[in-house]
Amino acid sequence: MKIKRYICKKITNRAHKMVFEIRISNIFSIKEEISIDFRAATIRSANSRALKDNIATFNGSELLKTIVVYGANASGKSNIIKAIRFCNAMVFESHNHNENSVYNFQPFKFNGYSDKPSSYFIHFEIEGIEYEYSFTMNRTKILTESLHYYPNGKITKIFTRDENAGSAKKEKYSFGKIISRPFDVAENTSEKTLYISRASQMDREVAKEIFKFFHDTFILNYVGFGVSAIEKICQDNNKNLIEALKIADSDIIDVKIKVLKKPGKNIHADLNNLTIKVEDVIQEHLQIKTYHKNAPEIPFDFFTEESQGTVKMFFIMLTLLDVVKSNKILLIDEIEESLHPMIVQYIFNLFKAGKGAQLLCTTHDTNFLDLKKFRKDQIFFCNKKGDGSTDLYSLYDYSDFRDTMNLENAYLQGRFNAIPIIIDSPNYLKGLLYDE
């Protein structure tokens, strides 16, 4: 049922870094390869034509700014986000691995897949040049790795690696012409380490560009920021930040930040599990005062006198403003978690207003299943197959689903197989409760 999309042309706008496609296999509940395709399909419906702000256009090529993934609980939505986070983090962490390291992931556990390689592939663009990077691994070592690019619209090898090709580095590695003294890096790259990670540490230019893309451009969550970064972002976006905070039912009219003490390393706010743990770490280094419209001359201490919801929204907006203004990519699992639907809609609108920032998120909120808000190729469904593995497919794959149909109702009725199976008849529930 899959429909092949057209291949993107070479992007020449040098202001953007964007993702074209991600493919994953045999990681967590993902068994067979799944694809998250940001390349916009050719859709000529009136609804799609009206959603021109949902795509970024460069020289005739179109990439989606946002993708939303729907599915039942335990279908594997979170595992898709988790797998991408893990594989991206491998790029900027694997040089730290030692001979006893075991990678923090599990391959698919059934059908003999625990003994098979796991794989990651990403097609992306930096400074107008497309790259394709991939690696395979098991839990204890890298098996293969490759990097290609399109300097003139034609695919060109930067390097390939196959740890099973022989015992010598010259048997395992093959290089193009772009990396200087490539075998010096190879000699210092163990089976535990990605070559691109080691090459970046050894000051090879293209490797540093790739490393920086994964570390600085591909944002893996609503992360905390270092003290200096918070100060800079607030100075650059103060008006935008205040406007955004108003959406959280706040009457804040101004925010002032003062650095009290420079930290030795970045301080991070923990936004996991709906908690914010910033008081003990950031308060030592930052003084944040807020001012309200009812008494604009009276300062409020941000961490002790504002609500946790306002504090959470503050850090979310710091990330969002930085991501959208800097054309970065953001991954969020369950984007609606603890946020009002209007705030989630505001987040989507931020990306629509941006030039090239991208968002990949999961959600249960069916309010956004609306073809006047999203194109068919922006909506993905996640389903658990009979063997327990995760399947991922797009609404665009359903060629018989017309724009005039009610998408939300179709989804809730099980049209796309991505909803929980619930038996809730009165007799069944009485028997469950009272053993009747």
N, C-alpha and C positions, 0 to 999 in steps of 0.2 A: 504493500500500500504506500510505500515511501515514494515521494515524487522528487526527482532530481532538480536542484536549483541551478541557476546559471553561475558561472565562475566570475568572481569579482575581477575587475581590471586593476591595474597597478594604481595605487594611490600616490599622488604627487604632492598633496598638501602637507607641508612639513610641520604643521602645528599640532598634529594629532598622533596619538598612540591608541590603536583600537584593536579589538579582537574580532577575527572573522569566524573562527570555529574552534571548538574544543571537543576532543573525543577521548573517552575513558573506557577501559575494560578491566574486569576482574579485580575490582577494588570495593571492599565492603559488600553491599548487596548487589552491586553492579557486576553481572556475569558477562554477557555478551556486550560488545561495544555499543555505547550510546553516543549520540552526537548532539551538541548544543550549537546550532548554526545561527550566527548573527547576520549572515548574508541575506539581505532582503529578497524575498521571492518576487516574481512578477505577478502582481495582483492589480487588476484594472477596475475593481468595483468602485462605486461612488464613495463608499465609506473609507476605503483605503486611500483614495485620492485626497480625501479631506484630512487625512492623518499624516500630512507631509512632515510635520514636526516630530513624528515618531522615528524618523530615519535621518541619518547623516549622509549627505551626498557629496561625493568627491569625483569630479571628472566622469560623471555618468554612472559611477558605481554607488550602491546604496547599502549601508549597514544599519542594523537595528540598534536603537539606543537602549531599549529595555526589552527584557524577556521575563515572563512570569510563568512559574511552574505550579500546576495544581495537582492534587492527588490525595488519596486517603491517608490516614495515619498509618505508619509502618509500610508505606509503599516504596520508600527509598528516596523521597525528595531531599531530606536532610543529608542523606549519604552522598548525593550528587554534589552538594555544596561542600560537604566535608572532604570528599575525594579531591576536588579542585584545590581546596585550601592546602591539603596535605602535599599534593604534587607541586604546587607553586612554592610552598615553603621548602621543599627539597632543594630547589635551585639555590636559595640563599642560606641554607643551613647545612647541606650535606658535606661541606668542607670541614665541618666540625666533628664528623663521625669518626670513631676509632674502630679497631678491629673487632671489638665486642658489641658494636652497635647492632640493634635490631630495629628495623623501621617500624614506626608507630602506625601501622595499618594492618588490616586483615584482607587477604584475598577471599573471593566467594568460597564458602565452606563446603558446598555440596558438589556432587557429580565429579569429583576428582579435581576441581579447579583450585584447590588449595596448593597443589603442586605445579600449577601452570603459571607462566609469567603474567604480571599485571602491566598495563600500558597506559601511557598518557601522551596525547598529541595536542598541540596548540598552533594555530595559524593566526599570526598577529602582524601588526605594522608599527614600525618605529621610524620617525623622521622620513616618512614617505617611502620606506622600503619594507616590503613584505618578508616575513620570516616564517619558517615551519620548523618547530622544535619538537622532539619526541624522545621518550626513553621507555624502556621496559625494565622490570625489576622483580625480584622476589623479596622476601622479608629481610634478607641478609646482604644482598648485593645488587649492584647495577648490572644488567645483562647486555643491553644495547642502548645506544644514544646517538642522536643525529641532529644536525642543524643545517638547514638550507636557506637560501635567500633568493630574492628576485631583483638583482641590481638593475637590470635592463628589461624587466618583464619576462625573463627566462630563468627557470630554476637553476641554481648553481650551488654546488656543495661547499659548505664551510668545513664540516668534518662529519665522519661517521665512526662508530665504535661498535665492536662486537667482541665481548669478552670470551666467547667460545671459538673465536677464529684462530686461535693459536696461543702460544705461551709468551711470545715476545710482543712488546708494545707495537712494533712496526707491522705485526700481523693483525693486531686487534684494531688499529686506528688507520684511517685514511683521511688525508687533509686536502683542502683546496689551497688557495694562495692568500687567503685573507688574514690568517693568524700567524704572527711572527714566532719563529722558533717553537712550533707546536709540540714537538716531541719532548721539549723541556718540561712542558706542562704535563704531558702524558706520563712521563717518568715519575712525576709527583702526584699522580692521580691513582688512588687505590680503587679496588672494586666497590668500596663503600661510598665512593664520592662521585658526583656528577662532574664530568670534565668541564662543563660550562661554569660550574661553581668554583672549581680550582683555578681555571684560567682567569676568572675575574680577580681572584685573590692574588694572582701573579701578574696583574696589571696589563692584560691583553684587552685591547680596546673594544672589539665587538662583544667579547664576553662581558665586559663591564656594562655595555649598553643593555644586554639581555638581562644581566643580574639586576640592574637598576629598574628595568621594566617590571620584573616580578616583585621586587622589594618595595619600590616607591610608587608604581603606577597601578598595580593590580592590588587593590585594597580588599582585605579578606573579611572585614567585619566593620561594625561601628567602633573602630579602635580608638584608644586614647591617644593623646598627643603629648609630645614633650612640652615642657614649660615654654621654651622659646617659640615653639610652633604655635601654641595657643595664643601667645601674645601677638605674633605676627598675623595670624588668621583673623583675630578680632580687630586689629587695626585696619586690615585690608577689607574686611567685610562687616564692619560694625553696623552700618545701616541695614544691610541684608539680615544680619543676625538678630537684630531687634525686631524687625518685621516678622521673621520666622518664629521667634519666641512668643509673639502675640498670638500665634495660632494655637499655642498650648494654653489658651485661656489666661494668658499673663498680661498684666497691665504695665509691664516693664517699658520704660521709654529710653533708658540709657544703660550701658554696661561699661564699667571702667576696670581695667586690669592693671595691676602693678606687680612686678617681679620683686619678691622679697629676698630670695636666695637662689642662686644658680645651682641646680642639681648636677651631680656628677654623671647622671645618665638620664635617659628619657623616663618620664613618669607616665604610667598608663592608668586610665580609668577602666574599671571592670564593669562592663555592661552586660555580662552574662547573667542569666537567671533573674532578670528584672531587678538586679541590685546595682547600686553605684557605690563603689568603695574608693572615694576620692579624698575624704576628710583627712585621713591620716598621712596621705602622701603629698597631695597637691597643696593643701593649706599651708604646709611649711614653706612653700616656694612661691605661691601666688596669693595675692589679695584681690578678690573679685567682688566688686560692689555693684549692686543694681539699684536703679532709681525708678520709682513708680509714679504714675500720672497723678494720683491723689495727693501725693506729697513729694514733688520732684526734688526737693532739697534734702530729703532724709535718705541716707544710704542704708541699704540692707546688705548684711553679710550673705553672700550667695550660698555658701555651703550649709549654713545653719538656719537661715531664715526663709529660704525659698523651698518650695515643695520638691519632693523627690522627682515628681513628674517634670517639673521645670528644669531641674538639674540634668535629668536624662535627655530631655529635648535639647538642652544647650550643647551637650557633647555630640548628639546625633547631628545637629545642624553644623557644628564645626566640621565634622567629617563630610557632610553632604556639600557644603559650600566649597570646601577644598577640592573634592572629587569633581564636581560639575565645572567649576571655574578652571581647573587644571586639566580637564579632559582625561580623567582617570576612569578605572573600571572598578565597580563595587559589587561584592557578593553579600547577600543578606538572606538568612534563613528565617522564614516566617516574618515577613516584613511588617505585618499588621500587629505583631505581638506588643501588647500594652499601648498601642497607638490608635487613636480615633480614625475611622475611615477617611475623614476629611484631611487629616494629616498625611495619611498614606497617599491620598490623591495629590496633595501638595508636593510630596516627594516625587511622584511620577511626573508632575508638571515641571518640576525643577529640571529633570533630565530632558524633557521635551524642549525646554527653553535653552538648554545647553547646546554647545556646538558639536561636541564629539564624545562626551562622557557616556559611559554605558553602565547598565545595572542588570544583574542577574539575580532574581529573588524567587523564593517559594512563598506560597500564600494559600490560605483557606478562604479568603474573603471573596465571595462570589459577586460582590458589587462591581468588580472590575471585569467580569465576564460580559463584556459589552463591546460589540464590534464598531461602536461609535467612539470608543476610547482606545482600543487596541486592534491592530491588524491580526489577521489569522496566523501569520508566521511569528507573532510575538507571544502566542499562547501555547504552552506545552502542557502535556498531561503525563503524570507518572503513575504507573500501575504495577502491582505485584503479580508476577506470573505464577503459574502453577507450581514451579519448582522453587519459589521463594525469591527469585531474582527480580531486579528492577528493570522495567521497560519504560522508555521515554519516547514520546512522539508528539507531533505538533498538530494543532487544529488545521494547519495548512494541508496535512496529509489526508484530511477528509474532504475530498473534492466535491462530494455531494451535499456538503453543508453550506447552505446559502446565507448571505448576509442578512436576509430578511427574516431568518429564523431566530427564535429566542434562545440565545446561547446559554444563559444562566439556567433556564428550565431544562434544556437539553442535558446539561452537565449534571444537574441534580437528579434527573431521571435515569442516569446511568448510560447516556448515549455514548460516552467516551471511556467507559469502564474504569474511571479513576476516582470512584467514591467508595466509602465503606459499605459493606453488606451488613445491614442491621435488621434483625428480626424483632419487631416491637409490637406485635399484636397483643391485645389485652390478655388473652388466654395464655400465651407464651410467657409474658411478664409475670402474671400471677403464679404460674408454675415455677418460675425461676425464684420468686420471692418466698413463696409459701410451700414449696414442695408438693403442690397439688397434682 
